[in-house]
Amino acid sequence: MDEKRVRSEVEEIVELVLQDYDQGRDIDNMNIFNLPDRDEVISIVVKLLQVLFPGYYRDKGYKFYNMYSKLNLQLEDIMYYLSRQIALALAYDEEYGMMSEDGREEVAQKIAIEFFRQIPKIRAKVNTDIQATYDGDPAAFNKEEIVLSYPGLLASTIYRVAHELHLLGVRILPRMMSEYAHSITGIDIHPAATIGDYFFMDHGTGIVVGSTSVIGEHVKIYQGVTIGALSTKGGHALHGTRRHPTLEDNVTIYSGASILGGNTVIGEGSIVGGNAFITSSIPPGSRISMESGK
């Protein structure tokens, strides 16, 4: 096919696709400058990891060692971009959607400042997760190895960042952050879930934690575990209802187990064996295992 014919075909296809864009469907949204930017949100997460772990996630752009100056520059940079993304997200929130753009930007800046005030709180929780991982994994050589290489810790750290934004009323961005963690670790934790201190995910791949899950302290979860809803056939009509289980303190869930349902409570100190399928509560101190497929 000659070059002229190719250009003609491309022009026809362009017109065809443009006509398809003009149907007013959800997929046809053209507000490309008014939506949160996925790449920028990921960049914010990466920069926040440098703040949370100053000795582990280094920005090679800094050529000096004055921690105050470095941190000042880092926080100003992240705050600018985070405020901008929050303002864009607020436009799709019922509470702020009718507000002026300047008004949303002012609210976004206040939320960003409040978020950064939570950094010590986030770091304290992440530190307990490091300790839980070290205490719970005999294969761990040291804590440095855990921070530098364990996907479970990375996923739980990003969850704790996203959760704080969720608590501040920010929507869209926390889910974008958690799905970024999901894409690089294979661990899917909804930012609305409530997770206590000393949380450890061993291996991690395939773990799912639903949005209304409540997980206590010193909980250990192995790969392939689902903390999920018993049924989602009601679809979005179930939004806002309690659909996911509660795991009390000191619970261990082994690989492949499914714990389902908003009324399901796994009592304190219980151990659920691999591949178990739990849809009702079990009392504290229970030992649940699969036997002969039952």
C-alpha distance (Angstrom), angle and dihedral (degrees) to the residues before:
residue distance angle dihedral
M1 . . .
D2 3.81 . .
E3 3.79 123.6 .
K4 3.81 94.6 -108.1
R5 3.79 91.6 53.7
V6 3.82 91.1 48.7
R7 3.82 91.4 52.4
S8 3.79 90.0 50.1
E9 3.81 91.9 50.4
V10 3.82 91.6 48.6
E11 3.83 91.2 50.2
E12 3.80 90.0 52.1
I13 3.80 91.2 49.4
V14 3.82 91.1 49.1
E15 3.80 89.7 54.5
L16 3.79 90.6 46.6
V17 3.81 93.3 52.4
L18 3.81 92.8 44.0
Q19 3.80 89.4 54.6
D20 3.79 89.0 50.3
Y21 3.83 89.7 53.0
D22 3.81 89.6 56.8
Q23 3.81 97.9 69.5
G24 3.79 98.9 94.1
R25 3.82 96.3 -123.9
D26 3.82 126.2 143.8
I27 3.80 90.0 -102.6
D28 3.81 90.4 54.9
N29 3.82 94.9 66.8
M30 3.81 107.0 139.1
N31 3.83 98.5 -178.0
I32 3.78 90.7 114.9
F33 3.80 93.4 154.8
N34 3.82 94.7 46.0
L35 3.79 99.3 55.9
P36 3.81 126.7 83.4
D37 3.79 111.7 -93.3
R38 3.82 114.1 -120.4
D39 3.80 94.8 -156.1
E40 3.79 91.9 49.6
V41 3.81 91.8 49.1
I42 3.81 90.2 51.8
S43 3.81 89.3 49.0
I44 3.82 89.1 52.8
V45 3.82 90.4 52.3
V46 3.82 91.7 50.5
K47 3.80 91.4 49.3
L48 3.81 91.4 47.7
L49 3.80 89.5 54.2
Q50 3.81 87.0 58.6
V51 3.80 89.1 54.8
L52 3.80 94.5 45.2
F53 3.81 94.0 46.0
P54 3.83 105.0 28.6
G55 3.79 94.4 173.1
Y56 3.79 97.1 43.8
Y57 3.81 109.3 41.3
R58 3.78 104.5 47.7
D59 3.77 128.1 -174.0
K60 3.79 105.7 -142.2
G61 3.80 89.6 -156.7
Y62 3.80 90.8 78.8
K63 3.80 112.5 85.8
F64 3.80 98.3 177.8
Y65 3.76 135.5 67.4
N66 3.79 104.5 -141.6
M67 3.82 99.5 123.7
Y68 3.81 94.7 -161.9
S69 3.81 93.3 54.1
K70 3.78 92.9 42.7
L71 3.80 93.8 49.1
N72 3.79 91.8 45.1
L73 3.80 90.8 56.0
Q74 3.80 92.7 43.6
L75 3.79 95.0 50.9
E76 3.80 94.3 45.4
D77 3.79 90.0 50.4
I78 3.81 95.4 47.6
M79 3.80 92.8 42.2
Y80 3.79 91.8 54.5
Y81 3.80 94.0 52.1
L82 3.79 95.0 38.4
S83 3.81 91.9 51.2
R84 3.78 89.8 50.8
Q85 3.80 93.1 51.0
I86 3.81 92.6 45.3
A87 3.81 90.2 52.6
L88 3.80 90.3 52.5
A89 3.81 91.1 48.7
L90 3.82 92.3 49.0
A91 3.79 89.7 61.8
Y92 3.81 87.5 71.0
D93 3.80 94.4 48.0
E94 3.82 117.4 98.8
E95 3.79 91.0 -137.3
Y96 3.80 95.2 54.9
G97 3.79 104.7 20.6
M98 3.81 94.9 98.6
M99 3.80 93.3 44.6
S100 3.80 119.6 105.9
E101 3.78 118.7 -97.4
D102 3.81 90.5 -111.5
G103 3.78 89.7 50.8
R104 3.81 92.4 52.0
E105 3.79 90.9 48.0
E106 3.79 90.3 53.5
V107 3.81 91.9 49.3
A108 3.80 90.4 46.2
Q109 3.79 92.2 53.5
K110 3.81 91.3 51.4
I111 3.81 90.8 49.3
A112 3.81 91.4 48.6
I113 3.81 91.5 51.4
E114 3.80 91.1 49.0
F115 3.79 90.1 48.5
F116 3.80 91.6 54.5
R117 3.79 89.4 51.0
Q118 3.81 85.7 62.9
I119 3.81 93.7 58.5
P120 3.84 94.0 99.2
K121 3.82 89.3 49.4
I122 3.82 91.5 50.1
R123 3.80 92.0 47.5
A124 3.81 91.5 49.7
K125 3.81 90.7 54.4
V126 3.81 92.8 45.3
N127 3.79 89.2 51.4
T128 3.81 89.9 56.8
D129 3.81 88.9 51.1
I130 3.81 90.0 53.4
Q131 3.80 90.0 51.2
A132 3.81 92.8 47.0
T133 3.80 90.5 50.6
Y134 3.79 92.4 49.3
D135 3.80 92.9 46.4
G136 3.79 93.5 45.6
D137 3.80 102.9 43.8
P138 3.81 117.9 66.9
A139 3.81 88.6 -171.2
A140 3.81 92.2 64.1
F141 3.80 110.6 108.8
N142 3.80 94.2 -166.0
K143 3.79 141.3 -32.2
E144 3.80 92.4 -91.9
E145 3.79 89.1 62.3
I146 3.80 89.7 51.3
V147 3.80 94.8 52.2
L148 3.78 94.0 43.9
S149 3.78 100.0 44.1
Y150 3.83 117.4 12.3
P151 3.82 113.3 105.9
G152 3.81 91.6 -161.4
L153 3.79 92.3 61.6
L154 3.80 92.2 45.1
A155 3.81 91.2 51.3
S156 3.80 94.0 46.7
T157 3.83 91.0 47.0
I158 3.79 92.8 53.1
Y159 3.82 88.4 45.0
R160 3.82 90.4 55.2
V161 3.81 90.7 51.3
A162 3.80 92.4 47.2
H163 3.81 92.1 45.0
E164 3.80 92.6 56.8
L165 3.80 90.3 52.7
H166 3.80 88.7 48.4
L167 3.81 90.4 52.5
L168 3.81 88.5 53.1
G169 3.79 89.8 58.0
V170 3.79 98.4 -103.3
R171 3.80 114.8 144.7
I172 3.82 131.7 -168.2
L173 3.83 95.6 18.8
P174 3.84 96.0 68.8
R175 3.79 90.3 51.2
M176 3.80 90.8 48.3
M177 3.79 88.7 53.2
S178 3.79 94.5 48.0
E179 3.80 91.7 47.2
Y180 3.79 89.4 51.8
A181 3.81 87.5 55.1
H182 3.80 88.6 47.0
S183 3.80 91.5 53.0
I184 3.81 94.6 52.8
T185 3.82 100.9 35.4
G186 3.81 106.5 27.1
I187 3.83 88.9 -124.3
D188 3.81 118.1 122.3
I189 3.82 114.7 -161.4
H190 3.78 117.3 165.8
P191 3.83 109.9 -133.7
A192 3.82 91.3 -131.6
A193 3.81 92.6 62.0
T194 3.81 116.6 107.0
I195 3.81 114.3 -129.1
G196 3.79 125.9 177.2
D197 3.79 130.2 -142.5
Y198 3.82 125.2 -69.7
F199 3.81 94.7 35.5
F200 3.81 116.0 171.5
M201 3.80 128.5 -173.9
D202 3.80 109.9 -171.1
H203 3.84 112.5 -148.0
G204 3.80 86.7 -20.0
T205 3.79 103.8 -157.9
G206 3.79 112.5 140.9
I207 3.80 97.8 10.7
V208 3.82 113.5 147.2
V209 3.82 124.0 -169.1
G210 3.81 115.7 -176.0
S211 3.78 126.9 -137.3
T212 3.82 99.3 -102.6
S213 3.81 95.7 41.5
V214 3.79 117.8 128.6
I215 3.80 116.0 -156.5
G216 3.79 122.5 -176.5
E217 3.79 131.1 -148.0
H218 3.80 127.1 -63.3
V219 3.81 92.7 19.3
K220 3.80 119.2 158.9
I221 3.81 122.1 -160.8
Y222 3.79 127.7 -176.9
Q223 3.80 129.9 -149.9
G224 3.78 121.3 -65.3
V225 3.81 95.9 23.1
T226 3.80 119.4 145.4
I227 3.79 121.2 -155.8
G228 3.76 93.8 -174.6
A229 3.79 152.5 137.0
L230 3.79 121.2 -70.4
S231 3.79 91.2 -138.0
T232 3.79 134.9 1.4
K233 3.79 98.4 -179.7
G234 3.80 88.8 116.4
G235 3.79 88.1 66.1
H236 3.79 119.0 -167.1
A237 3.81 90.8 -8.7
L238 3.82 85.3 78.6
H239 3.81 91.8 59.9
G240 3.79 110.4 129.7
T241 3.80 95.5 18.6
R242 3.79 123.6 115.3
R243 3.82 104.7 -101.5
H244 3.79 106.1 151.3
P245 3.82 134.1 70.5
T246 3.77 135.1 -101.1
L247 3.80 119.9 -124.1
E248 3.78 111.0 -164.1
D249 3.81 125.1 -148.6
N250 3.82 122.3 -56.8
V251 3.81 95.4 14.7
T252 3.81 121.4 152.1
I253 3.80 121.8 -159.1
Y254 3.80 116.4 -169.9
S255 3.80 126.8 -146.1
G256 3.77 122.1 -59.2
A257 3.80 96.3 9.6
S258 3.81 120.2 141.4
I259 3.80 119.8 -150.4
L260 3.79 109.2 -173.3
G261 3.81 140.8 179.1
G262 3.78 139.1 47.0
N263 3.81 92.9 -107.8
T264 3.80 94.6 50.0
V265 3.80 115.0 109.7
I266 3.81 122.2 -176.7
G267 3.78 103.5 -152.6
E268 3.78 123.8 -125.7
G269 3.78 115.8 -76.3
S270 3.81 95.0 11.5
I271 3.79 124.6 145.8
V272 3.81 120.4 -148.9
G273 3.80 114.6 -163.1
G274 3.77 127.8 -135.0
N275 3.82 119.5 -67.4
A276 3.81 93.4 5.9
F277 3.81 116.2 151.8
I278 3.81 110.6 -146.2
T279 3.82 122.8 -176.4
S280 3.82 100.8 155.4
S281 3.77 135.1 52.7
I282 3.78 123.5 -84.8
P283 3.81 124.2 -157.8
P284 3.80 125.3 -111.7
G285 3.77 116.4 -75.5
S286 3.82 94.9 22.3
R287 3.81 125.5 153.2
I288 3.80 112.8 -150.9
S289 3.81 122.9 -174.5
M290 3.78 139.6 160.3
E291 3.81 116.0 -108.7
S292 3.80 122.8 -175.8
G293 3.78 91.2 -20.7
K294 3.83 93.5 -54.6
